[in-house]
Structure formats: structure tokens, C-alpha cells
Amino acid sequence: MAFTICHILLALSLVMAAWRLFKGPTVADRVLAIDLLAAITAGAIMLHAIDSGAPVFVDVIVVLGVIVFFGTVALARILTRDS
Amino acid sequence: MIMKETLVDIICVLGSLAVFLAAFGVLRLPDFFTRTHAATKASAFGIGCFLLAACIVFPQPNVILKSIFALIALFLTLPVASQALADAVRPRSDAVDGEGGEKQ
């Protein structure tokens, strides 16, 4: 029951972050929305790990966080260079 | 043990509520800097809650060490990323306008 509530909340968060990604007035808003989408995906992966009893998914969180960090910093550098 | 499952349920609902509030803030707040504020802090708290729940569910030492490492990596990288993004936006004076941030 509680995991169903968590999944519904995370799905609504995905829809809202994707709407900001679609609408976002500036490029920085879209980069922020991608960052948030990765955080929501990490939350969903952790929820699946807890629900199914497979602790290997904690590694996925580490790798996802580092890759998204590099992506965000690279896009921020590109924005700095362009402005 | 029934206590442990209830605790895990409460922590998971708290974490997903934090992530939901982050997404709601990103959708509804007026300009870019307030959106950065909402996204970074609330999503860090949400993923931290999920990692704490994983530590309670899987009490093996390697899972706890990996969770602590993931938490440290997350808390080091999220503020740096949002700082870099805000530094990229800051020179433009019309980024803060307080009324929707719609004008380019």
C-alpha cells in the first residue's frame, strides 16, 4: 500500500518535471528539469530495490548520480561560454 | 518484524513526498533561481530518505557502506551542479523577474 502511494507520487513528479522540460522558458530551466528527472528516476530505482529485495541497485544510484553530475556541469559550461 | 516494515514505509513515503514537492516547485515557482532552490534541496532529501530506507531493509555492511558512499557523492555533486548552472545564468539581468520568468 505504501509502495503504491510512493509509485504514484513519483509518477506525478515525472509528469511535472517533464512538463517543465517541455515548457521551460530558458535552456537552464530545461537542464534543471533533466537533473530533476534523473533524481526522480533514482528514487524509483531505489523504491524498486527496496520492494524487490535486490540491494545491487544501490550501485546504479552511484553511477547515475555521477553521470548526471557530469552532464549538468558540461551543459552549464556550454551555457557560460555562449552567453 | 512489524516495526521495521512500518518504519521503512514511513521513510519511503516521506522521501517520495519530498521528491514530489521538488517537482511541484520546479513546475510552479516563478523564476529560475527559486526553481534551482526547490529542485536541489528537496531531491537531495528525498534520495537520502530512500537510501536510509535501503540501509534499514538490507542490514549488510556492504550495502550500508555503498549507501553512505552514494549519499556522500550525492551531497557533493548536487550543490556543485546547481551552483554551476546558476553561475551560467547569473550575468543575464532578466533571469529574475518574479512574474513567471516567461520573457526570454
N, CA and C atoms of all chains as a GROMACS GRO file, in nm:
protein
  561
    1MET      N    1   0.084  -0.120   0.000
    1MET     CA    2   0.000   0.000   0.000
    1MET      C    3   0.087   0.125   0.000
    2ALA      N    4   0.183   0.129   0.092
    2ALA     CA    5   0.269   0.247   0.099
    2ALA      C    6   0.355   0.259  -0.027
    3PHE      N    7   0.396   0.144  -0.082
    3PHE     CA    8   0.478   0.149  -0.203
    3PHE      C    9   0.395   0.194  -0.322
    4THR      N   10   0.264   0.161  -0.322
    4THR     CA   11   0.178   0.212  -0.429
    4THR      C   12   0.168   0.364  -0.423
    5ILE      N   13   0.154   0.417  -0.300
    5ILE     CA   14   0.149   0.564  -0.285
    5ILE      C   15   0.279   0.626  -0.334
    6CYS      N   16   0.391   0.563  -0.299
    6CYS     CA   17   0.522   0.616  -0.342
    6CYS      C   18   0.533   0.616  -0.494
    7HIS      N   19   0.487   0.506  -0.556
    7HIS     CA   20   0.496   0.500  -0.702
    7HIS      C   21   0.408   0.604  -0.769
    8ILE      N   22   0.289   0.626  -0.713
    8ILE     CA   23   0.200   0.728  -0.771
    8ILE      C   24   0.262   0.867  -0.759
    9LEU      N   25   0.320   0.896  -0.640
    9LEU     CA   26   0.383   1.028  -0.620
    9LEU      C   27   0.500   1.047  -0.716
   10LEU      N   28   0.581   0.942  -0.734
   10LEU     CA   29   0.696   0.956  -0.825
   10LEU      C   30   0.650   0.970  -0.970
   11ALA      N   31   0.541   0.904  -1.007
   11ALA     CA   32   0.491   0.918  -1.144
   11ALA      C   33   0.439   1.059  -1.169
   12LEU      N   34   0.368   1.116  -1.070
   12LEU     CA   35   0.323   1.255  -1.084
   12LEU      C   36   0.442   1.351  -1.091
   13SER      N   37   0.546   1.322  -1.014
   13SER     CA   38   0.667   1.407  -1.020
   13SER      C   39   0.731   1.400  -1.158
   14LEU      N   40   0.734   1.279  -1.216
   14LEU     CA   41   0.789   1.265  -1.352
   14LEU      C   42   0.711   1.349  -1.451
   15VAL      N   43   0.577   1.348  -1.439
   15VAL     CA   44   0.496   1.426  -1.533
   15VAL      C   45   0.523   1.575  -1.517
   16MET      N   46   0.536   1.621  -1.390
   16MET     CA   47   0.556   1.765  -1.370
   16MET      C   48   0.694   1.809  -1.418
   17ALA      N   49   0.797   1.727  -1.390
   17ALA     CA   50   0.932   1.763  -1.436
   17ALA      C   51   0.940   1.758  -1.588
   18ALA      N   52   0.869   1.663  -1.651
   18ALA     CA   53   0.871   1.657  -1.797
   18ALA      C   54   0.796   1.776  -1.857
   19TRP      N   55   0.695   1.825  -1.786
   19TRP     CA   56   0.624   1.944  -1.835
   19TRP      C   57   0.714   2.067  -1.828
   20ARG      N   58   0.796   2.077  -1.721
   20ARG     CA   59   0.891   2.188  -1.714
   20ARG      C   60   0.998   2.174  -1.822
   21LEU      N   61   1.037   2.049  -1.850
   21LEU     CA   62   1.136   2.026  -1.957
   21LEU      C   63   1.079   2.066  -2.092
   22PHE      N   64   0.949   2.042  -2.112
   22PHE     CA   65   0.886   2.077  -2.238
   22PHE      C   66   0.865   2.227  -2.251
   23LYS      N   67   0.828   2.293  -2.140
   23LYS     CA   68   0.785   2.431  -2.146
   23LYS      C   69   0.901   2.529  -2.126
   24GLY      N   70   0.991   2.494  -2.033
   24GLY     CA   71   1.094   2.581  -1.978
   24GLY      C   72   1.136   2.701  -2.061
   25PRO      N   73   1.121   2.822  -2.013
   25PRO     CA   74   1.148   2.938  -2.098
   25PRO      C   75   1.294   2.950  -2.139
   26THR      N   76   1.388   2.914  -2.052
   26THR     CA   77   1.529   2.923  -2.089
   26THR      C   78   1.589   2.783  -2.098
   27VAL      N   79   1.711   2.777  -2.151
   27VAL     CA   80   1.779   2.648  -2.161
   27VAL      C   81   1.815   2.596  -2.022
   28ALA      N   82   1.849   2.689  -1.930
   28ALA     CA   83   1.888   2.647  -1.795
   28ALA      C   84   1.773   2.577  -1.723
   29ASP      N   85   1.650   2.622  -1.748
   29ASP     CA   86   1.534   2.553  -1.690
   29ASP      C   87   1.525   2.410  -1.739
   30ARG      N   88   1.555   2.390  -1.867
   30ARG     CA   89   1.548   2.254  -1.921
   30ARG      C   90   1.657   2.166  -1.862
   31VAL      N   91   1.777   2.223  -1.842
   31VAL     CA   92   1.886   2.145  -1.780
   31VAL      C   93   1.848   2.107  -1.637
   32LEU      N   94   1.787   2.203  -1.565
   32LEU     CA   95   1.742   2.175  -1.429
   32LEU      C   96   1.635   2.066  -1.428
   33ALA      N   97   1.547   2.068  -1.528
   33ALA     CA   98   1.442   1.966  -1.535
   33ALA      C   99   1.502   1.828  -1.563
   34ILE      N  100   1.608   1.823  -1.645
   34ILE     CA  101   1.674   1.695  -1.671
   34ILE      C  102   1.739   1.642  -1.543
   35ASP      N  103   1.801   1.735  -1.467
   35ASP     CA  104   1.861   1.697  -1.340
   35ASP      C  105   1.756   1.638  -1.246
   36LEU      N  106   1.641   1.705  -1.239
   36LEU     CA  107   1.534   1.657  -1.151
   36LEU      C  108   1.478   1.524  -1.201
   37LEU      N  109   1.468   1.507  -1.333
   37LEU     CA  110   1.420   1.379  -1.387
   37LEU      C  111   1.513   1.265  -1.345
   38ALA      N  112   1.645   1.292  -1.346
   38ALA     CA  113   1.739   1.188  -1.302
   38ALA      C  114   1.721   1.156  -1.154
   39ALA      N  115   1.694   1.260  -1.073
   39ALA     CA  116   1.672   1.235  -0.930
   39ALA      C  117   1.546   1.152  -0.908
   40ILE      N  118   1.440   1.182  -0.984
   40ILE     CA  119   1.316   1.105  -0.969
   40ILE      C  120   1.338   0.960  -1.013
   41THR      N  121   1.416   0.942  -1.121
   41THR     CA  122   1.446   0.806  -1.166
   41THR      C  123   1.527   0.730  -1.062
   42ALA      N  124   1.622   0.802  -0.997
   42ALA     CA  125   1.700   0.737  -0.891
   42ALA      C  126   1.608   0.695  -0.776
   43GLY      N  127   1.511   0.780  -0.743
   43GLY     CA  128   1.415   0.743  -0.639
   43GLY      C  129   1.333   0.622  -0.677
   44ALA      N  130   1.291   0.615  -0.804
   44ALA     CA  131   1.212   0.499  -0.848
   44ALA      C  132   1.296   0.372  -0.845
   45ILE      N  133   1.424   0.383  -0.882
   45ILE     CA  134   1.512   0.265  -0.879
   45ILE      C  135   1.531   0.219  -0.734
   46MET      N  136   1.552   0.314  -0.643
   46MET     CA  137   1.568   0.275  -0.502
   46MET      C  138   1.442   0.212  -0.449
   47LEU      N  139   1.326   0.264  -0.490
   47LEU     CA  140   1.198   0.207  -0.445
   47LEU      C  141   1.183   0.064  -0.495
   48HIS      N  142   1.225   0.040  -0.620
   48HIS     CA  143   1.219  -0.096  -0.674
   48HIS      C  144   1.316  -0.188  -0.601
   49ALA      N  145   1.434  -0.134  -0.563
   49ALA     CA  146   1.531  -0.216  -0.489
   49ALA      C  147   1.475  -0.258  -0.354
   50ILE      N  148   1.409  -0.163  -0.285
   50ILE     CA  149   1.354  -0.196  -0.153
   50ILE      C  150   1.236  -0.293  -0.168
   51ASP      N  151   1.156  -0.270  -0.273
   51ASP     CA  152   1.035  -0.350  -0.292
   51ASP      C  153   1.069  -0.494  -0.329
   52SER      N  154   1.172  -0.513  -0.414
   52SER     CA  155   1.200  -0.648  -0.464
   52SER      C  156   1.314  -0.715  -0.388
   53GLY      N  157   1.375  -0.646  -0.291
   53GLY     CA  158   1.479  -0.708  -0.211
   53GLY      C  159   1.608  -0.737  -0.285
   54ALA      N  160   1.646  -0.649  -0.378
   54ALA     CA  161   1.771  -0.668  -0.453
   54ALA      C  162   1.862  -0.550  -0.425
   55PRO      N  163   1.960  -0.562  -0.335
   55PRO     CA  164   2.041  -0.446  -0.298
   55PRO      C  165   2.144  -0.405  -0.402
   56VAL      N  166   2.153  -0.475  -0.517
   56VAL     CA  167   2.252  -0.435  -0.617
   56VAL      C  168   2.218  -0.301  -0.680
   57PHE      N  169   2.092  -0.258  -0.668
   57PHE     CA  170   2.052  -0.134  -0.735
   57PHE      C  171   2.111  -0.010  -0.670
   58VAL      N  172   2.174  -0.025  -0.553
   58VAL     CA  173   2.240   0.091  -0.492
   58VAL      C  174   2.358   0.136  -0.578
   59ASP      N  175   2.425   0.040  -0.644
   59ASP     CA  176   2.533   0.075  -0.737
   59ASP      C  177   2.482   0.162  -0.851
   60VAL      N  178   2.361   0.130  -0.898
   60VAL     CA  179   2.303   0.207  -1.009
   60VAL      C  180   2.285   0.354  -0.968
   61ILE      N  181   2.250   0.376  -0.842
   61ILE     CA  182   2.230   0.514  -0.794
   61ILE      C  183   2.361   0.592  -0.800
   62VAL      N  184   2.470   0.528  -0.757
   62VAL     CA  185   2.600   0.596  -0.759
   62VAL      C  186   2.637   0.635  -0.902
   63VAL      N  187   2.625   0.539  -0.995
   63VAL     CA  188   2.666   0.566  -1.133
   63VAL      C  189   2.577   0.671  -1.198
   64LEU      N  190   2.446   0.661  -1.172
   64LEU     CA  191   2.353   0.759  -1.229
   64LEU      C  192   2.380   0.899  -1.178
   65GLY      N  193   2.407   0.911  -1.047
   65GLY     CA  194   2.436   1.042  -0.991
   65GLY      C  195   2.560   1.104  -1.051
   66VAL      N  196   2.665   1.026  -1.066
   66VAL     CA  197   2.790   1.081  -1.120
   66VAL      C  198   2.773   1.121  -1.266
   67ILE      N  199   2.705   1.038  -1.345
   67ILE     CA  200   2.689   1.069  -1.488
   67ILE      C  201   2.605   1.195  -1.507
   68VAL      N  202   2.497   1.206  -1.429
   68VAL     CA  203   2.412   1.324  -1.442
   68VAL      C  204   2.484   1.450  -1.394
   69PHE      N  205   2.571   1.435  -1.292
   69PHE     CA  206   2.650   1.549  -1.247
   69PHE      C  207   2.742   1.600  -1.359
   70PHE      N  208   2.810   1.506  -1.427
   70PHE     CA  209   2.897   1.549  -1.537
   70PHE      C  210   2.817   1.615  -1.649
   71GLY      N  211   2.700   1.560  -1.679
   71GLY     CA  212   2.617   1.618  -1.784
   71GLY      C  213   2.572   1.759  -1.750
   72THR      N  214   2.529   1.779  -1.624
   72THR     CA  215   2.482   1.911  -1.585
   72THR      C  216   2.594   2.013  -1.587
   73VAL      N  217   2.712   1.974  -1.536
   73VAL     CA  218   2.824   2.069  -1.533
   73VAL      C  219   2.870   2.102  -1.674
   74ALA      N  220   2.871   2.002  -1.764
   74ALA     CA  221   2.911   2.029  -1.902
   74ALA      C  222   2.813   2.123  -1.971
   75LEU      N  223   2.681   2.102  -1.949
   75LEU     CA  224   2.584   2.193  -2.009
   75LEU      C  225   2.593   2.332  -1.949
   76ALA      N  226   2.625   2.343  -1.819
   76ALA     CA  227   2.641   2.474  -1.759
   76ALA      C  228   2.762   2.546  -1.817
   77ARG      N  229   2.870   2.470  -1.843
   77ARG     CA  230   2.987   2.532  -1.907
   77ARG      C  231   2.953   2.582  -2.047
   78ILE      N  232   2.875   2.504  -2.121
   78ILE     CA  233   2.836   2.546  -2.256
   78ILE      C  234   2.751   2.673  -2.249
   79LEU      N  235   2.660   2.680  -2.150
   79LEU     CA  236   2.578   2.800  -2.134
   79LEU      C  237   2.663   2.920  -2.099
   80THR      N  238   2.764   2.900  -2.011
   80THR     CA  239   2.852   3.010  -1.975
   80THR      C  240   2.929   3.061  -2.096
   81ARG      N  241   2.975   2.968  -2.180
   81ARG     CA  242   3.053   3.009  -2.296
   81ARG      C  243   2.966   3.082  -2.398
   82ASP      N  244   2.840   3.041  -2.410
   82ASP     CA  245   2.755   3.101  -2.512
   82ASP      C  246   2.706   3.240  -2.473
   83SER      N  247   2.690   3.268  -2.343
   83SER     CA  248   2.628   3.395  -2.304
   83SER      C  249   2.730   3.508  -2.300
   84MET      N  250   0.959  -0.854   1.131
   84MET     CA  251   0.931  -0.760   1.241
   84MET      C  252   0.845  -0.646   1.189
   85ILE      N  253   0.736  -0.622   1.257
   85ILE     CA  254   0.636  -0.528   1.206
   85ILE      C  255   0.683  -0.384   1.222
   86MET      N  256   0.760  -0.357   1.327
   86MET     CA  257   0.807  -0.220   1.350
   86MET      C  258   0.895  -0.171   1.234
   87LYS      N  259   0.985  -0.262   1.192
   87LYS     CA  260   1.081  -0.225   1.088
   87LYS      C  261   1.010  -0.194   0.956
   88GLU      N  262   0.910  -0.276   0.921
   88GLU     CA  263   0.839  -0.251   0.795
   88GLU      C  264   0.763  -0.120   0.799
   89THR      N  265   0.704  -0.090   0.915
   89THR     CA  266   0.632   0.037   0.927
   89THR      C  267   0.727   0.155   0.914
   90LEU      N  268   0.845   0.142   0.975
   90LEU     CA  269   0.944   0.249   0.966
   90LEU      C  270   0.988   0.270   0.821
   91VAL      N  271   1.011   0.158   0.750
   91VAL     CA  272   1.053   0.168   0.609
   91VAL      C  273   0.942   0.233   0.526
   92ASP      N  274   0.816   0.196   0.553
   92ASP     CA  275   0.705   0.257   0.480
   92ASP      C  276   0.699   0.408   0.503
   93ILE      N  277   0.714   0.448   0.630
   93ILE     CA  278   0.706   0.592   0.661
   93ILE      C  279   0.820   0.667   0.593
   94ILE      N  280   0.941   0.611   0.597
   94ILE     CA  281   1.055   0.681   0.537
   94ILE      C  282   1.038   0.690   0.385
   95CYS      N  283   0.987   0.581   0.324
   95CYS     CA  284   0.968   0.584   0.178
   95CYS      C  285   0.864   0.686   0.136
   96VAL      N  286   0.753   0.693   0.212
   96VAL     CA  287   0.650   0.792   0.177
   96VAL      C  288   0.704   0.933   0.196
   97LEU      N  289   0.784   0.954   0.301
   97LEU     CA  290   0.844   1.086   0.325
   97LEU      C  291   0.938   1.124   0.210
   98GLY      N  292   1.020   1.028   0.167
   98GLY     CA  293   1.112   1.057   0.057
   98GLY      C  294   1.042   1.087  -0.072
   99SER      N  295   0.939   1.009  -0.106
   99SER     CA  296   0.871   1.036  -0.232
   99SER      C  297   0.788   1.164  -0.223
  100LEU      N  298   0.743   1.198  -0.102
  100LEU     CA  299   0.675   1.328  -0.085
  100LEU      C  300   0.772   1.443  -0.107
  101ALA      N  301   0.897   1.427  -0.061
  101ALA     CA  302   0.999   1.532  -0.083
  101ALA      C  303   1.028   1.547  -0.232
  102VAL      N  304   1.039   1.433  -0.304
  102VAL     CA  305   1.065   1.441  -0.447
  102VAL      C  306   0.946   1.503  -0.520
  103PHE      N  307   0.825   1.470  -0.474
  103PHE     CA  308   0.704   1.529  -0.533
  103PHE      C  309   0.701   1.680  -0.512
  104LEU      N  310   0.739   1.724  -0.392
  104LEU     CA  311   0.743   1.868  -0.366
  104LEU      C  312   0.848   1.936  -0.451
  105ALA      N  313   0.962   1.868  -0.475
  105ALA     CA  314   1.064   1.924  -0.562
  105ALA      C  315   1.011   1.945  -0.702
  106ALA      N  316   0.941   1.843  -0.754
  106ALA     CA  317   0.888   1.856  -0.890
  106ALA      C  318   0.779   1.961  -0.896
  107PHE      N  319   0.697   1.971  -0.790
  107PHE     CA  320   0.592   2.073  -0.787
  107PHE      C  321   0.653   2.213  -0.784
  108GLY      N  322   0.760   2.227  -0.705
  108GLY     CA  323   0.827   2.356  -0.701
  108GLY      C  324   0.890   2.393  -0.834
  109VAL      N  325   0.949   2.295  -0.901
  109VAL     CA  326   1.010   2.322  -1.031
  109VAL      C  327   0.902   2.361  -1.132
  110LEU      N  328   0.784   2.303  -1.118
  110LEU     CA  329   0.679   2.338  -1.213
  110LEU      C  330   0.618   2.474  -1.182
  111ARG      N  331   0.604   2.511  -1.054
  111ARG     CA  332   0.519   2.625  -1.020
  111ARG      C  333   0.593   2.752  -0.977
  112LEU      N  334   0.721   2.742  -0.935
  112LEU     CA  335   0.786   2.862  -0.881
  112LEU      C  336   0.817   2.962  -0.992
  113PRO      N  337   0.825   3.091  -0.958
  113PRO     CA  338   0.823   3.193  -1.064
  113PRO      C  339   0.948   3.205  -1.148
  114ASP      N  340   1.069   3.205  -1.091
  114ASP     CA  341   1.186   3.225  -1.177
  114ASP      C  342   1.290   3.117  -1.155
  115PHE      N  343   1.400   3.128  -1.229
  115PHE     CA  344   1.493   3.015  -1.238
  115PHE      C  345   1.560   2.984  -1.105
  116PHE      N  346   1.597   3.088  -1.028
  116PHE     CA  347   1.676   3.063  -0.907
  116PHE      C  348   1.592   2.996  -0.799
  117THR      N  349   1.464   3.033  -0.789
  117THR     CA  350   1.378   2.963  -0.694
  117THR      C  351   1.356   2.818  -0.737
  118ARG      N  352   1.352   2.795  -0.868
  118ARG     CA  353   1.338   2.657  -0.914
  118ARG      C  354   1.461   2.574  -0.879
  119THR      N  355   1.580   2.634  -0.891
  119THR     CA  356   1.701   2.562  -0.851
  119THR      C  357   1.696   2.527  -0.703
  120HIS      N  358   1.652   2.623  -0.623
  120HIS     CA  359   1.640   2.602  -0.479
  120HIS      C  360   1.549   2.482  -0.451
  121ALA      N  361   1.432   2.480  -0.513
  121ALA     CA  362   1.337   2.371  -0.488
  121ALA      C  363   1.395   2.237  -0.532
  122ALA      N  364   1.449   2.233  -0.652
  122ALA     CA  365   1.493   2.105  -0.708
  122ALA      C  366   1.607   2.045  -0.628
  123THR      N  367   1.710   2.125  -0.596
  123THR     CA  368   1.829   2.068  -0.535
  123THR      C  369   1.804   2.018  -0.393
  124LYS      N  370   1.750   2.106  -0.309
  124LYS     CA  371   1.736   2.066  -0.168
  124LYS      C  372   1.637   1.952  -0.151
  125ALA      N  373   1.520   1.964  -0.213
  125ALA     CA  374   1.418   1.862  -0.188
  125ALA      C  375   1.456   1.728  -0.248
  126SER      N  376   1.521   1.728  -0.367
  126SER     CA  377   1.555   1.598  -0.424
  126SER      C  378   1.670   1.533  -0.347
  127ALA      N  379   1.764   1.614  -0.291
  127ALA     CA  380   1.869   1.556  -0.207
  127ALA      C  381   1.808   1.490  -0.084
  128PHE      N  382   1.710   1.557  -0.022
  128PHE     CA  383   1.644   1.498   0.094
  128PHE      C  384   1.568   1.371   0.057
  129GLY      N  385   1.504   1.370  -0.059
  129GLY     CA  386   1.426   1.253  -0.100
  129GLY      C  387   1.514   1.131  -0.125
  130ILE      N  388   1.622   1.150  -0.200
  130ILE     CA  389   1.710   1.035  -0.227
  130ILE      C  390   1.777   0.990  -0.099
  131GLY      N  391   1.808   1.086  -0.008
  131GLY     CA  392   1.864   1.047   0.122
  131GLY      C  393   1.768   0.961   0.201
  132CYS      N  394   1.639   0.993   0.196
  132CYS     CA  395   1.539   0.911   0.265
  132CYS      C  396   1.535   0.770   0.206
  133PHE      N  397   1.541   0.760   0.072
  133PHE     CA  398   1.536   0.627   0.010
  133PHE      C  399   1.660   0.546   0.048
  134LEU      N  400   1.777   0.611   0.053
  134LEU     CA  401   1.899   0.538   0.089
  134LEU      C  402   1.894   0.493   0.235
  135LEU      N  403   1.835   0.576   0.323
  135LEU     CA  404   1.818   0.536   0.463
  135LEU      C  405   1.726   0.415   0.474
  136ALA      N  406   1.618   0.415   0.394
  136ALA     CA  407   1.526   0.300   0.395
  136ALA      C  408   1.597   0.175   0.345
  137ALA      N  409   1.685   0.190   0.244
  137ALA     CA  410   1.760   0.074   0.195
  137ALA      C  411   1.855   0.022   0.303
  138CYS      N  412   1.915   0.114   0.382
  138CYS     CA  413   2.002   0.070   0.491
  138CYS      C  414   1.924  -0.007   0.596
  139ILE      N  415   1.797   0.031   0.619
  139ILE     CA  416   1.718  -0.041   0.720
  139ILE      C  417   1.674  -0.177   0.667
  140VAL      N  418   1.639  -0.182   0.537
  140VAL     CA  419   1.589  -0.309   0.481
  140VAL      C  420   1.702  -0.410   0.466
  141PHE      N  421   1.817  -0.365   0.414
  141PHE     CA  422   1.930  -0.458   0.392
  141PHE      C  423   2.040  -0.426   0.492
  142PRO      N  424   2.041  -0.488   0.609
  142PRO     CA  425   2.143  -0.451   0.709
  142PRO      C  426   2.277  -0.522   0.690
  143GLN      N  427   2.321  -0.540   0.566
  143GLN     CA  428   2.455  -0.597   0.544
  143GLN      C  429   2.556  -0.483   0.536
  144PRO      N  430   2.679  -0.508   0.578
  144PRO     CA  431   2.777  -0.397   0.579
  144PRO      C  432   2.809  -0.341   0.442
  145ASN      N  433   2.810  -0.425   0.336
  145ASN     CA  434   2.846  -0.368   0.206
  145ASN      C  435   2.736  -0.276   0.154
  146VAL      N  436   2.610  -0.310   0.179
  146VAL     CA  437   2.501  -0.222   0.135
  146VAL      C  438   2.505  -0.090   0.211
  147ILE      N  439   2.535  -0.097   0.341
  147ILE     CA  440   2.538   0.027   0.420
  147ILE      C  441   2.654   0.116   0.375
  148LEU      N  442   2.769   0.053   0.347
  148LEU     CA  443   2.883   0.132   0.300
  148LEU      C  444   2.854   0.195   0.165
  149LYS      N  445   2.790   0.116   0.075
  149LYS     CA  446   2.758   0.172  -0.057
  149LYS      C  447   2.655   0.283  -0.046
  150SER      N  448   2.561   0.269   0.046
  150SER     CA  449   2.462   0.376   0.065
  150SER      C  450   2.528   0.503   0.116
  151ILE      N  451   2.621   0.487   0.210
  151ILE     CA  452   2.690   0.606   0.263
  151ILE      C  453   2.772   0.672   0.152
  152PHE      N  454   2.835   0.589   0.068
  152PHE     CA  455   2.913   0.645  -0.043
  152PHE      C  456   2.822   0.718  -0.143
  153ALA      N  457   2.707   0.656  -0.172
  153ALA     CA  458   2.612   0.722  -0.264
  153ALA      C  459   2.563   0.853  -0.206
  154LEU      N  460   2.539   0.855  -0.073
  154LEU     CA  461   2.491   0.978  -0.009
  154LEU      C  462   2.596   1.087  -0.014
  155ILE      N  463   2.723   1.049   0.013
  155ILE     CA  464   2.831   1.149   0.007
  155ILE      C  465   2.847   1.202  -0.136
  156ALA      N  466   2.844   1.112  -0.234
  156ALA     CA  467   2.857   1.155  -0.374
  156ALA      C  468   2.742   1.247  -0.414
  157LEU      N  469   2.622   1.214  -0.368
  157LEU     CA  470   2.504   1.296  -0.400
  157LEU      C  471   2.515   1.434  -0.336
  158PHE      N  472   2.553   1.438  -0.207
  158PHE     CA  473   2.559   1.566  -0.138
  158PHE      C  474   2.677   1.650  -0.183
  159LEU      N  475   2.778   1.588  -0.246
  159LEU     CA  476   2.886   1.668  -0.302
  159LEU      C  477   2.852   1.718  -0.441
  160THR      N  478   2.781   1.639  -0.522
  160THR     CA  479   2.762   1.676  -0.662
  160THR      C  480   2.640   1.764  -0.685
  161LEU      N  481   2.532   1.746  -0.609
  161LEU     CA  482   2.410   1.825  -0.636
  161LEU      C  483   2.430   1.975  -0.616
  162PRO      N  484   2.490   2.022  -0.504
  162PRO     CA  485   2.512   2.167  -0.491
  162PRO      C  486   2.609   2.222  -0.594
  163VAL      N  487   2.712   2.143  -0.630
  163VAL     CA  488   2.809   2.192  -0.729
  163VAL      C  489   2.741   2.210  -0.864
  164ALA      N  490   2.654   2.115  -0.901
  164ALA     CA  491   2.585   2.125  -1.030
  164ALA      C  492   2.492   2.245  -1.031
  165SER      N  493   2.417   2.267  -0.923
  165SER     CA  494   2.324   2.380  -0.924
  165SER      C  495   2.399   2.512  -0.918
  166GLN      N  496   2.515   2.512  -0.850
  166GLN     CA  497   2.596   2.635  -0.847
  166GLN      C  498   2.649   2.669  -0.986
  167ALA      N  499   2.696   2.567  -1.058
  167ALA     CA  500   2.747   2.591  -1.194
  167ALA      C  501   2.636   2.642  -1.285
  168LEU      N  502   2.517   2.583  -1.268
  168LEU     CA  503   2.404   2.626  -1.352
  168LEU      C  504   2.362   2.769  -1.320
  169ALA      N  505   2.359   2.803  -1.190
  169ALA     CA  506   2.322   2.940  -1.152
  169ALA      C  507   2.427   3.039  -1.197
  170ASP      N  508   2.555   3.001  -1.192
  170ASP     CA  509   2.662   3.088  -1.242
  170ASP      C  510   2.648   3.112  -1.391
  171ALA      N  511   2.600   3.010  -1.464
  171ALA     CA  512   2.582   3.028  -1.607
  171ALA      C  513   2.469   3.123  -1.638
  172VAL      N  514   2.368   3.130  -1.551
  172VAL     CA  515   2.251   3.214  -1.579
  172VAL      C  516   2.270   3.357  -1.527
  173ARG      N  517   2.348   3.374  -1.421
  173ARG     CA  518   2.351   3.500  -1.346
  173ARG      C  519   2.382   3.625  -1.428
  174PRO      N  520   2.476   3.625  -1.528
  174PRO     CA  521   2.503   3.751  -1.597
  174PRO      C  522   2.384   3.811  -1.669
  175ARG      N  523   2.285   3.730  -1.703
  175ARG     CA  524   2.170   3.788  -1.772
  175ARG      C  525   2.075   3.851  -1.671
  176SER      N  526   2.049   3.980  -1.685
  176SER     CA  527   1.976   4.052  -1.581
  176SER      C  528   1.828   4.017  -1.582
  177ASP      N  529   1.773   3.965  -1.691
  177ASP     CA  530   1.630   3.940  -1.694
  177ASP      C  531   1.594   3.799  -1.646
  178ALA      N  532   1.692   3.729  -1.587
  178ALA     CA  533   1.660   3.595  -1.536
  178ALA      C  534   1.573   3.603  -1.412
  179VAL      N  535   1.585   3.711  -1.334
  179VAL     CA  536   1.498   3.730  -1.219
  179VAL      C  537   1.396   3.836  -1.254
  180ASP      N  538   1.272   3.796  -1.270
  180ASP     CA  539   1.171   3.898  -1.292
  180ASP      C  540   1.050   3.880  -1.203
  181GLY      N  541   1.040   3.763  -1.138
  181GLY     CA  542   0.937   3.746  -1.038
  181GLY      C  543   0.797   3.726  -1.090
  182GLU      N  544   0.776   3.733  -1.220
  182GLU     CA  545   0.640   3.712  -1.270
  182GLU      C  546   0.639   3.607  -1.381
  183GLY      N  547   0.675   3.486  -1.344
  183GLY     CA  548   0.663   3.375  -1.435
  183GLY      C  549   0.789   3.341  -1.510
  184GLY      N  550   0.881   3.434  -1.520
  184GLY     CA  551   1.005   3.407  -1.591
  184GLY      C  552   0.984   3.372  -1.736
  185GLU      N  553   0.875   3.418  -1.794
  185GLU     CA  554   0.840   3.374  -1.928
  185GLU      C  555   0.913   3.453  -2.036
  186LYS      N  556   0.949   3.580  -2.005
  186LYS     CA  557   1.014   3.658  -2.110
  186LYS      C  558   1.159   3.616  -2.125
  187GLN      N  559   1.203   3.609  -2.243
  187GLN     CA  560   1.334   3.549  -2.272
  187GLN      C  561   1.444   3.648  -2.248
   0.00000   0.00000   0.00000
